[in-house]
Amino acid sequence: MDLRVQELEAAINFWRDLRPARGNEFALSPEVNALATVYALMIFRGQLVVNIATLDPEIRRLLGPIPNSPLLSPTNSF
């Protein structure tokens, strides 16, 4: 199953709303930071999709509560 860059952007925004940047340095929450790393690598590699099965379990866990997430599909095979 693939994760499109737009879905990843939606996940980042979901977590940014739930756990906004804090402090004088506006540090990202651990959740946003983890997803942003995947996003950065996709952009660097020129990928528009990534196979969800290749992502760390922690990243997959962060994608789970996102509305309309591909991980919520009853057909996923993890």
Backbone bond lengths (Angstrom), bond angles and torsions (degrees), N, CA, C in turn:
res aa  C-N    CA-C-N  psi(-1)  N-CA   C-N-CA  omega(-1)  CA-C   N-CA-C  phi
1 M - - - 1.439 - - 1.532 108.06 -
2 D 1.303 115.94 138.71 1.459 121.16 -176.68 1.521 112.39 -103.00
3 L 1.305 114.88 150.46 1.452 123.51 174.00 1.519 107.16 -113.18
4 R 1.324 116.20 118.54 1.461 120.39 179.01 1.519 109.97 -80.66
5 V 1.316 116.39 153.46 1.458 121.29 -179.64 1.529 110.89 -58.26
6 Q 1.316 117.60 -34.11 1.466 120.72 179.13 1.537 110.99 -66.37
7 E 1.323 116.50 -35.93 1.462 120.20 177.24 1.527 110.79 -68.43
8 L 1.324 115.39 -38.03 1.458 119.92 177.24 1.529 110.28 -65.73
9 E 1.329 117.15 -40.92 1.466 120.65 176.29 1.529 110.66 -60.10
10 A 1.335 116.64 -41.05 1.464 120.42 178.40 1.525 110.82 -64.06
11 A 1.325 117.25 -38.59 1.461 121.06 178.17 1.531 110.67 -65.50
12 I 1.318 116.18 -42.32 1.469 119.89 177.88 1.525 109.88 -61.02
13 N 1.314 117.14 -45.13 1.467 120.50 179.31 1.528 111.92 -64.65
14 F 1.324 116.91 -38.40 1.462 121.09 176.80 1.525 110.11 -57.21
15 W 1.347 116.26 -50.60 1.457 120.39 -178.45 1.527 112.10 -70.57
16 R 1.324 118.08 -31.66 1.472 120.58 176.01 1.521 110.51 -63.99
17 D 1.331 116.96 -38.57 1.464 120.51 177.28 1.533 110.91 -69.16
18 L 1.324 115.92 -39.52 1.461 121.19 -177.79 1.528 111.64 -74.65
19 R 1.324 116.43 -40.34 1.469 122.66 -177.41 1.528 109.52 -131.85
20 P 1.335 118.50 77.79 1.467 121.08 -176.61 1.526 112.37 -65.91
21 A 1.333 114.48 161.32 1.465 120.89 176.64 1.522 109.31 -59.32
22 R 1.319 115.80 145.17 1.470 120.80 -176.15 1.525 110.64 -131.62
23 G 1.322 114.50 162.24 1.460 121.19 173.62 1.508 112.71 83.01
24 N 1.314 114.85 172.83 1.460 121.12 -179.81 1.521 112.34 -63.09
25 E 1.321 115.94 -29.81 1.467 119.79 -178.47 1.522 112.23 -89.59
26 F 1.342 117.71 -2.75 1.463 122.87 -178.40 1.522 111.24 52.77
27 A 1.309 115.07 49.79 1.462 121.14 -179.80 1.520 110.28 -66.61
28 L 1.326 115.80 139.69 1.460 121.33 176.57 1.517 109.99 -69.80
29 S 1.309 115.28 149.11 1.464 119.18 173.76 1.532 108.33 -67.23
30 P 1.327 117.52 158.50 1.468 119.51 178.43 1.537 112.62 -56.67
31 E 1.334 116.47 -36.57 1.459 120.08 -179.76 1.524 111.42 -64.97
32 V 1.319 115.60 -48.12 1.467 119.96 179.83 1.523 110.16 -65.07
33 N 1.308 117.01 -41.17 1.461 120.80 179.92 1.526 111.21 -60.64
34 A 1.321 117.05 -43.15 1.470 120.52 179.98 1.526 111.19 -63.47
35 L 1.330 116.56 -45.36 1.468 120.09 179.32 1.527 111.44 -68.48
36 A 1.324 116.60 -36.20 1.465 120.58 179.61 1.529 111.05 -65.26
37 T 1.315 117.12 -31.66 1.468 120.52 176.92 1.527 110.53 -64.39
38 V 1.324 116.59 -44.58 1.469 120.62 177.06 1.528 109.67 -61.69
39 Y 1.328 116.19 -43.96 1.470 121.76 179.55 1.532 110.10 -59.83
40 A 1.321 116.76 -46.65 1.469 120.95 -179.13 1.529 111.07 -60.93
41 L 1.318 116.78 -42.64 1.464 119.87 179.05 1.525 111.66 -65.45
42 M 1.329 116.76 -38.36 1.464 119.56 177.46 1.526 110.51 -62.66
43 I 1.321 116.78 -44.85 1.463 120.83 179.79 1.522 109.84 -63.78
44 F 1.334 116.73 -46.41 1.464 121.32 -179.12 1.528 111.29 -58.91
45 R 1.321 116.50 -39.46 1.470 121.46 -178.05 1.524 113.28 -86.32
46 G 1.323 117.12 -5.30 1.462 121.03 -179.30 1.518 113.09 72.82
47 Q 1.320 117.33 27.35 1.464 122.06 -178.71 1.523 110.19 -91.02
48 L 1.309 116.30 136.54 1.456 120.93 173.05 1.521 111.14 -98.95
49 V 1.320 116.47 -17.73 1.465 122.52 177.09 1.521 109.10 -139.71
50 V 1.318 114.80 155.57 1.461 121.45 174.13 1.526 107.17 -137.63
51 N 1.307 115.98 143.15 1.459 120.76 177.92 1.524 108.33 -71.93
52 I 1.311 116.79 122.48 1.466 121.55 -176.06 1.527 111.02 -60.76
53 A 1.305 117.01 -33.48 1.465 120.58 -178.97 1.530 112.09 -63.12
54 T 1.331 118.07 -21.21 1.464 120.98 -179.67 1.530 112.31 -85.17
55 L 1.333 117.69 -7.90 1.464 121.40 -178.52 1.520 110.97 -84.10
56 D 1.315 115.45 151.97 1.464 120.74 176.14 1.529 110.06 -58.85
57 P 1.324 116.64 149.39 1.463 119.50 177.59 1.533 112.92 -55.77
58 E 1.318 117.68 -35.43 1.465 120.90 179.14 1.528 110.76 -62.47
59 I 1.320 117.21 -41.21 1.468 120.84 178.67 1.524 109.37 -65.42
60 R 1.320 117.12 -44.44 1.466 120.35 177.94 1.526 110.80 -60.33
61 R 1.330 117.22 -38.53 1.466 121.03 177.81 1.526 110.58 -62.58
62 L 1.329 117.01 -39.72 1.464 120.62 -179.78 1.521 112.02 -68.11
63 L 1.309 117.67 -25.56 1.462 121.22 179.56 1.525 111.93 -80.90
64 G 1.327 117.49 -20.72 1.461 122.21 -174.74 1.514 116.39 -57.07
65 P 1.353 119.74 -46.57 1.470 118.99 -175.31 1.526 114.85 -81.47
66 I 1.312 118.39 3.42 1.461 121.54 -176.68 1.524 109.42 -75.70
67 P 1.333 118.07 128.39 1.476 119.47 175.92 1.526 110.81 -56.69
68 N 1.323 116.39 136.53 1.471 123.74 -179.08 1.521 113.15 63.77
69 S 1.314 116.85 22.59 1.461 120.82 179.27 1.523 110.13 -68.01
70 P 1.337 117.25 141.71 1.468 118.78 175.55 1.524 111.83 -62.28
71 L 1.334 117.78 -21.06 1.464 119.93 178.57 1.516 112.38 -75.17
72 L 1.317 117.39 -15.17 1.460 120.24 178.31 1.518 111.88 -86.83
73 S 1.319 115.91 -8.53 1.463 120.43 -179.16 1.529 110.11 -64.33
74 P 1.330 116.97 135.73 1.477 118.35 178.69 1.515 112.62 -68.13
75 T 1.332 118.35 -8.53 1.462 120.20 -178.24 1.512 112.70 -96.56
76 N 1.361 118.71 0.65 1.462 116.89 -178.78 1.521 109.05 -67.93
77 S 1.329 115.66 156.53 1.456 118.99 -170.94 1.526 112.39 -126.29
78 F 1.302 118.13 47.91 1.470 120.05 179.23 1.496 110.30 -87.16
